[in-house]
Every structure is written in structure tokens, then in C-alpha cells.
Amino acid sequence: LETLQELQEETHDAVSQNALAERAGLRRQIVSHWMIVMSEDGLVDRGPHPDGRAWRVILTDLGERTLVACNARLAAAGLTKNERLEAFGVSR
């Protein structure tokens, strides 16, 4: 969710799952799986890219609130943003 939020802030729009996978350093199949799960849970909205060859995702209000709550709990535990990302295997 953190990476998706960053990309959305940069583009001011929904982003492709491929761009999300590339930024997070994850395989596209992994990102696709988790975006489906998060869509079912209401954390992201997911739909076809206008060119029809990819999927685009955007955080929902619930996704944004969840991200804020998670980051607050991790910060309360004393983890910096980079430490939080590293804990989940995301490299910058």
C-alpha cells in the first residue's frame, strides 16, 4: 500500500500493476495476486488499463486509512519508514 500511495502521489492517477511491481521489486504475478486480494478486501480499486493490456489500481479511502493506521503502529514500535519497508522485503 505504501508503494502504491507513493506512485499515486507522483502520477496523480491510478497506476499500473506493472509499475507497482517494478517499484516494489516484486514479480508481476505476486503483485497481481495481492491486488486481487486487496481489491476483494476493499483496500484498492482495480480495473483494466485503457489500452486493455494491463491492470490499474488505486487506493480506496479504506486503503488509505489502513495504511495510516499500520504506519502509526509501526512508528510507535520505533521503526523508521525504511525499516518498515525493509521488514516487508521492499528495497529502495
C-alpha positions in Angstrom: 0.0 0.0 0.0 2.9 2.3 0.8 4.4 1.9 -2.6 1.0 2.3 -4.3 0.4 5.5 -2.4 3.8 6.9 -3.5 3.2 6.2 -7.1 -0.3 7.7 -7.0 1.2 10.9 -5.4 3.8 11.0 -8.3 1.3 10.4 -11.1 -1.9 11.9 -9.6 -3.8 8.9 -11.1 -4.2 5.2 -10.8 -1.1 3.2 -11.6 -0.4 0.0 -13.5 0.3 -3.1 -11.5 3.5 -3.4 -13.6 4.7 -0.1 -12.4 3.9 -1.1 -8.8 5.8 -4.4 -9.2 8.8 -2.6 -10.7 8.9 0.0 -7.9 8.5 -2.6 -5.1 11.0 -5.0 -6.7 8.4 -7.8 -6.8 7.3 -10.2 -9.6 4.2 -9.0 -11.5 2.4 -12.3 -10.6 2.9 -11.6 -6.9 1.6 -8.0 -7.2 -1.4 -9.2 -9.3 -2.3 -11.8 -6.7 -2.1 -9.3 -3.8 -4.0 -6.6 -5.7 -6.8 -9.1 -6.3 -6.9 -9.9 -2.6 -6.7 -6.3 -1.6 -9.5 -5.4 -4.1 -11.7 -8.1 -2.6 -11.0 -6.6 0.9 -11.8 -3.1 -0.3 -8.3 -1.6 0.1 -7.8 -0.9 -3.6 -9.9 -0.4 -6.7 -8.6 -2.4 -9.7 -9.6 -2.2 -13.3 -8.3 -2.6 -16.8 -5.8 -0.1 -18.2 -7.3 1.9 -21.1 -5.1 0.0 -23.6 -6.5 -3.2 -22.3 -3.1 -4.9 -21.8 -2.7 -4.2 -18.1 -4.5 -3.6 -14.8 -4.5 -0.3 -13.0 -5.0 0.1 -9.2 -5.8 3.0 -6.9 -6.1 3.1 -3.1 -9.6 3.4 -1.7 -10.4 5.5 1.3 -10.3 2.3 3.4 -6.9 1.5 1.9 -5.6 5.0 2.8 -7.0 4.7 6.4 -5.5 1.2 6.8 -2.1 2.4 5.6 -2.2 5.4 8.0 -3.1 3.1 10.9 -0.5 0.5 10.1 2.3 3.1 9.7 1.3 4.7 13.0 1.6 1.3 14.8 4.9 0.6 13.2 6.2 4.1 14.0 5.0 3.6 17.6 7.2 0.5 17.7 10.1 2.7 16.8 10.6 1.7 13.1 11.6 4.3 10.5 9.9 4.3 7.1 12.9 2.5 5.5 13.0 -0.1 8.3 9.2 -0.7 7.7 9.8 -1.3 4.0 12.8 -3.5 4.6 10.8 -5.6 7.1 8.5 -6.4 4.2 11.3 -7.1 1.7 10.9 -3.9 -0.3 14.2 -2.3 -1.2 14.7 1.4 -2.2 
